[in-house]
Amino acid sequence: MRAAPLRAAILALIAAFQAAPARAEQDVAKLPQLAADMTQTSVSGISSGAYMAGQFQIAHSKIVVGAAIIAGGPYGCADSAFSDLMSGPGVAILNLSKAINGCMLNALSLWGVPNVDQLVEKTKKLAAAGRIDPLESLVTDRVYLFSGTNDRTVVPAIVASAYAFYERIGVPKENLTFVSDLPAGHAFVTEAEGLACENTGKPYVVDCDYDQAASVLRRIYGDLAPRAATPAGTFIEFDQRPFTEGETDDGMENRGVVYVPPGCAKDETCRIHIAYHGCAQNRAATGESFIRESGYANWADTNRLIVLFPQAEATPVNPQGCWDWWGYTGPNYLTRDAPQIRIVYRMLETLAKPRT
């Protein structure tokens, strides 16, 4: 890229940050304190949410017992060669180009992108520097990966690279599951909800006669009690703003959703599953289809699970409401100091506080 176009792009990105609208002040419920067991947390996500699930897992592997990477690639895939040499919005622009071409479309494979061995080494360096949790706590995790054969947004080869990453970082093969034989588009897969299986489109939930929520949770937690036919708990819309205090340009919506089963609201000690939406799949873009049709709530009712659905927002620098997997919130986006990772971790801390 020549200097003049790069300078113009950087200035445009700076202007977009400055023009981002302020959060509206509105009253909404607080995230409840439920005495949850943080040490049994799990994460899943689709697309940008898959990348964020992996980033949260690796940043906080001491408390995360498993992850599901649905239509996403390996940790750190979008980090460009200039990330350690430059600072400012220009790095995010370079990372975004790599993200699209090399970590979604696999158009840079001839140039060795994704370079799994390089990503493993970078992860080891971050762990050695104390910026993510020690890898010893990561290699015991159980990991589920998924790619639909009709996915043209994040192609199957990219998800295969994520599988290779986990294998080379030291996760045993018996802890890894890669489902890649269903004709799904770029979407979360269900047994009976959403668009036709091969489709890619809002709300990015498709019916492939396959209960993906069950497969994810079984891979992570083992045997499950039968699912509830209808969720009996409560979907609580809560205020995300208290968790963003002290952060700037964090890319978070005002409100998130948490599903609380009846037992978890009373006296059961429950685990937490974090479910990250994909790009253009947040509540502002698609309503609550992913939240209510994914099936997570049905399994949560009978298996001591609280399901947290944090929400990213669409902004001038992130018009699709994606989670940050290329650095639009700043250079620490892969680490425990990433704004979005810090914010969601604070939500877990609140869920784990004693009931009031």
N, C-alpha and C positions, 0 to 999 in steps of 0.2 A: 504494500500500500504506500503510495507516495505521501510526502510530508503534509502537503496542503489539504488533501482529503481527510487524512488522519486528524489533523488539527481541527478541521471543521466538525468532524464527527465527535471529537472530545468536547468541543464547545457546545454542541447541540445536546450532548448528554448532561453536561453541567447545567445548562438552561432547563432541561427537563426536570432535574432534581429540584432546582429552585422553584419551579412552577407547580410541584406536587401539592395537591390540596391538603389542607389541615384536616385532622380528624374531627368529625362532628361530635359535639357533646350531647350524648343521649343517655338516659338511664336504662340500665339493663341488669339482669341478675348477675350475681357474683358466681365464680366457679366454686362449687361446694368443697368442703373439707370432708374426706370420706375414710381417713385412716387406711388408705390403700398401701399395698406393698410395692414400693418403687423398685425393689431389687428383682422383680419378676416382670419388668416392662418389656413389651415387644413393639415392633414398628412395621408398618407396611406402607406402600405408596405406589401410585401409577404415574409413569412418565416423569415429569419434574418431581412429583412426589416420591417416585422410586429412588431418584438420586438423593432427595432429602432424607428418605428413610435410611439409606446407606450412610449418609453423612452423620445423621444423629446416632445411629448404631455404633459407628466407629469412634465418634467423639466421646460417647458415653457407654462404652462396652461393659463397664463394671456393673451397670444396672440393666442393660439390655440383654435378654436371653435369646432373641432371635429376630429375624427380619425377613420381609417379603419384598422382592424387587420385581415389580410388574411393569414390563416395557420400559426398563431403564438399564443403564450401563454401569461400568465400574467406577468406583470412588475416585474423584479427582480427574475424571476423563477430560473435562473442558479446560483444565488449567493449561495455559499456553507456556511456551518456553520463556516468555518475557515476564511471567508472574513474579519471579524473584528478583527481577532487575528493574521493574518499573512500579510506579504507584499511581493512584488516581483512576478516573473513569476510563482512561484509554485501555487499561488492562482488561476491564470488563468487556469492552468492545472486541478486543482480540480474542478473549475467551469465548464470547458468544459466537463468533464466526467458526471457531473450532468446535463448539458445542453442536451447532447445527450440522456442519459438514462431516465432522469426524466422530461424533458421539450420538448421532441420531440416524443419519443417512449412510454412514460408513463409506463416504466418498473420499476419505483420506487414507484408506487402507494401504494403498501403494506407498505411502509415506510413513507407514508404521503406526498409524493412529486407529484405534487405541493401542498404546504400547503398554501392555499389561505389566511386564517386568519393571519398566520405569515407574509405573504407578505404585507398584508394590514397594519399591525402594523409597519413593516419596512418602508413603504411608509410614514406613519404618522410621524415617527421619523425623516425621512429625511426632511419633510416639516417643522417640528418644529425647526429643526436645520438650516433652511434657505438654504438648499442645492438644493431644488426644489421649485417651486412656491407653494403658499398656496393652500390647497385642495379645498377651497371655489370656486376657479376659475375652478377647474377640474369638479366638480359635475354638472355644467351646460352644459357640452359638450354633443354632440351627437356622439354615437359610433356605428359603423357597424363591425360585426365580421362574418367571413366566414370559413367553413371547408367543403371540398369535401368528399363525402362518400368513394371515392377511394384513399384518401390521406393516404399513409403509411409512409410518412416522418415526418410530424407533425400530429399525429393522432387526430381525432375529440375530444377526451376527454380532450386534452390539451387546445384546443380552448374554450371548455366549461368552463375550469378553468379560462380563461381570462374573459369570460362573468361574472362568479361568482365574480372575483376580482372587476370589475367595479361596480357591484351591491353592494358589501359589502363596497366599498370605498365611496358610497353615490350617484352614478349616478342613477337617477330614471329609472324605467323599461321602461317608455315611451320614454326615450332617447336611449334605447339600441335595436339593431336589430341583431339577430343571424341567419344567413342563413346556413343550414346544410343538405339540402335535394337534392342537385345536385350531380350527379355521377362524379364529377371532381377529377382529380388527384391532385398532389401538383403543383399548377400553378395559374396564374392569368387568370380569366375567361372572355371570350368575346362572342359576338353574332355570329361572323363569321370568326374569325382569329385564327390561330395557329393549334396545333395538335388536334387529336380527344379528346373528353371531358375527358375520363377516364385516359389519359396518364399522365405520369410524366417523363419529359425529356426536354432538351434544345429545345427552349428558355423559357420553363416554361410559355407558353401562350397556352390556350386551348379553343376550340370552343364548348361551351355548350348551344348555343342559348340563352345566358343570358348576358346582357350588364352590367357587374360588375362596370365599371366606372360610369355609370349612377346611379346605385343603391348606390354607395359610396357617390357621390356628392349630390344626393337627400336626403340621410339620414342626411348629414352634413348641407347643405345649404337650404333645402326645395325645393320648385318647381323650375324647370329649364326651360329655353327656349329650343326649339327643337335643337337637335345636328346638326352641320354642316355635310353635306355629305362628304366633303373633307376639311381638315384643310387649312385655307387660310393664316395662320400666318407663323412664321419662327421658325424652330428648330435651336437654336444657340449653337454651341459648344464653351464653354468658359473655361478659365484658372482657375482651382481650386487652383493653387499654392499660389496666394496672400492671400487666406483665411487660409492657413495652416502655415503661418509665426508664429514662436514662439512655434509651436507644434513639438513634437517628436513622432515617431512611431504611427502616427495618422491613418495609413491604408487607406489613400485617394489616388485616381487616380490623374493624372495631369489634366485631363479634365472632365468636366461635361456637361450636356445639359440643356437648359431651352427652353420651348416653349412659344413664345410670340404672342398672337393674334393681328391682325391689330389694333383694338381699343386700346389695352393696350400699344402698341408701340407709339400711338399718344397722345390722350388726356383723355382717360377713366381712372378712378381710379379703379384699379383691385385688386382682392384678390390673394393670393398665395396658391397653393396646392403643397405640397412636396410629391413626389412619390418615395419611396425607393425600389430598386430592391432586389431580393433575392440572396442567395448564388449561385454562378456560373451563374448569370443572368446579370452581368454587361456588359458594351459594349465590353470589351476585350474578354469576353467569348462567347457572343451571338449576338454581333452587336447591332442594335437598334430595335430589334423586340419588346421588352417590351415598349420602348419609343414611337414607332410609331403605334403599333397594339393594345395597351391597350384601346384606345378610349378616353383617357383623353383630347387629343388635340381637338377632334371633339366637345366635350362639352365645352371646354375652350373658343373656338371662340365666342360662343353665350351667354356666362354667366360670362363675365368679370373675367376670371381666367388666371393667369400665372401659368404654371406647371413647377416646378423645379425637375430635375432628377439628384440628386447628385450621385457620383460614388465612391464606395469603390474599393480597388485594391487587387489583389491576392499577397500574400507575403509568405515567408517561414513559418511564424507562422499562416497564414490565407490563405491557398492555394486555397480555393474556393471563395475568394473575398467576404466573408460575412461581414455584419455590426457587430459592436462589441456589442454583448449582453451577453458576458461571461467574459469580462475584459481584453482582450488582449492589449488594449491601456492603461491600468492602473486601479487603484482602484476606480477612480471617474466616471466610465463609465455609471452609472445610473443617474448622476446628471448634473446640469448646467455646471459643470467644466469638463465634459467628452470632450476629444479632438474632437470627431466627432460631438457632439452636438454644441460645440462652433463654429466649422467651418461652419456648415450649418446655424447657427444663423447669422453669419457674412454675409453669402450670402443673407439672408432675409433683413438684414440692407441695403445692397447695392441696392437690388431691390426696397426698400422703399425710397431711396434718390431721391430728385427732378431730373427731366429729365434735361439733359445737351444738 
